[in-house]
Amino acid sequence: MTANNAEKRAKAAETTPAATAPVEGNAKTRIFLAAESLVAEQGFEAVSSRDITARAGVNLGAINYHYRSKHELLLEIFRTRAGELNSERQAMLRDALADAPPNAPPNANAILRALIEPPTLWSSDERRTALTYLNRARREGPAEVREIIRTDVRHLRRFAEALENALPHLDRDDILWRLHFTLGVLHHNSAADYERLALLSDGRCGPDDREALLNRLTAYITAGFGV
């Protein structure tokens, strides 16, 4: 990423409202974060409205007051976190395309890095809870959430189109299949899997060195695209 692109992203972050957890009142924020962490820990079906309000330290009616219902609260968490994740990916993708030399294809490695890096970093920092929530939503979330995940492919189309331009020797179907397999790798790359890897390697392998983790994952996935 060039210095100019980095400066543009920094300025955009200063002038664009952040798609973060709600900030309209302390109680609303606490409800949001309490519900997110409880679902990440226990799953959608196991968490009740009473559980959420108890952790948030608010009365039982606060969920309906701020979010209309528990269902709407869970949808809002999904929309917020998915929006944040996809915004990070799209910003990196724009930079990857902007960095391509004139009359030359974009760099496939940079395009794939834009897809890989945000969720991988989330899995090993303070956003781990948010990523766990999104992963649970994919498997066990409300039907409306799973339908959004299944049918909203707009952000993935942008990656597919960029990869087609970067890898003209692959036809579109090859690109789409390999993108599909890549997403499977990313969805499986969870905290629980890191714990298993640590046991398997007698503690040598883990997510603590995030740059090394990203480099290994990027090398594995780019090899699948013949890069």
N, C-alpha and C positions, 0 to 999 in steps of 0.2 A: 504494500500500500504506500503511495507517495505521500510526502509531507503535505502537499496541497489537499489531498483527499482527507487526510487525518484532520487538518484544520477545518475543512468543511463539515465533517461529522461532529467535531467539537462545538462549532458554532450552532449547528442544528440542534444539538442537545441542549444548548443554552436557551434557544428561542422557541423550541417545540415542547408543548406540555408532555411530560413523561407518562408513558402508559404503565404506571406502577399501581400498587395497591391503593384503594380509595383513601382520600385524605380529608373527606368532608366530615370532620368530627372524629374525635378520638375513639368514641364507642364504635363507630362504623368500621374504623380501621382494625380495632381489636377483634370484632366479630369476624371480619374477613380473614385475618391471620389465624385466629383460633380454629375456624372451620377448615382452612387449608392444612394446618398442621395435623389436626385430628384425622382428617381423611387420609393424609399421607401416611400416618402411623397405623390406622386401623381399617381403612377402607370405607367406601361410600355407605354400604348398608349398615355398618356397625355404629355409625355416628348419629346421634339424635340432636334435636334442637336444644334440649337441656344440656347435653354435653358441651355444645358450642358456647352457649351463654354462660355456663359455669366456668369454662376456661377463659372466656373473654371478660368475666366479671361484670356482666350486665344482666338486666332482668329478662325474663323469657319473651316478653313482647318486643324486645329491641330488634330481633331479626325481622319481624314483619314491618316494623316502623322504618328500618333502614333499607330493607331489600324486598319487602312485600311477602316473601316466603322463603323457607329453607331451599326449595328448588331453585328459585331465582338467585339466591346467594351462591349456590354451587355453580350455576351457569356463569355468573359474573366472575367468579374466581377463574373458571376455565377460560373465558373470553380474555380476561386481563393477562393471564400468564401466557396463553398461546399467542396473543398479540405481541407481547414483549419478545418472546422467543423468535417469532417470525420477523419482527422488525429488525432484530439484530442480524438475522441471516440475510435479509434483503439489503441492509446497509453494507455488509461485507460483499455481497454479490455485486452491488453497484460499483464498489471500489475495484473489484476484480475486473469488471468489464471496462471501467474507465482507464485502468492501467494498461490495457492492451495497446501495443504499438499501432500506429495508423496502417490500415490495409493488412493487418495481421489478425489471425484468430485469437480470441482470449485464451488465457492460461487455464487449462482444465484443472490443474492442481489447485489454483487459487479459487476456482469455482467450487470445487468439492470441499475445500477448507471452509468456505463460507457456510456450507451445509453442515459440516461436522463440528466446527469449533464451538458455536454457542451452546448446544446441549451438552457437549462434553465438559465444558467449563462449569456449567450449571451443576453437573453431577458431583462436582468436587469442591464447591464453595458454598457460600451462604444461601444460594438459590436452589440447593439440593431439595429442599422441601417442596418448592414450586414444581421442579421437574418430576418428583415422585408423584405429586398430585396429577400432573398431566399424564404420566404413564398409567396411573390407576384409572383415570378417566377413559383412556383408550380401551382398557380391559373391562371395566365394571361401572363406568359412569352412567348417568341417566341416558335414556334412549336418545334424547335430543342432542346431547353432547356427542354420543357415538355416531349419530347421523351426520353431524357437522364434520367430524373427523373423516368419515367415510366419503363424503361428497365434496367437501371444499378443497379443491386441489389447485387453486389459483397460484399459490406461492410455489408449488412444485412444478407447475408449467413453466415458470420463469427459469427455474434451474434446468429443466429439460431442454428448453430452447437455447440456453447459454451453452450447455454441453454439446448440443448438436453443432453449434457454430465452432466450438473448440475442437471437436473430434469428428470432422467431416467423413472420416473413413468408416464410421459406425452409422448404420441406418437408425431411423427413429425408434423402431421396436427394440433394437439392442440397447439403445440409450435408456428407454423406459424400463426394461427388465433390470438392467444393472442399477438404475436408480431405486427401483423397488427393493432389490436385495440390500442396497446400502441402507435404506430406511430400516429394514429389519435388523441390521447390525446395530444401528443407533438405538433403536427401541429396546434391544436386549442388553445394551451396555449400561447396566444399573448398578447402584451401590451394593446390592446383594451379590452381584456377580464379582465385584471387586473383592469382597470379603472371601469368596470362594477361591479367587485367583491368589490372594495372599496366603491362604492355607495350602494351596497346591504348590506354591513356590517357596514355602517355608519363610514367608515374609519378605521375599526379595522384590516381588512385583506388587504394585499398588498404584493408586491414583494421585499420590502426594506430589510427584514431579509432573505437573500438569503439561509442561511443554514436551517432555518425553512421551507422555501418554498421547498427546495430540499428534506428535510426529509418527508414532507407531500406528495409530489408528488411520491417519491420513495415508501412510505408505500402504497399509493393507487395502484400503478402499480404492485408492488410485490404481493399484495394480489390477483390480477388477475391471477397470476401464482401459487397461492397456497403456496407462500413462507412464 
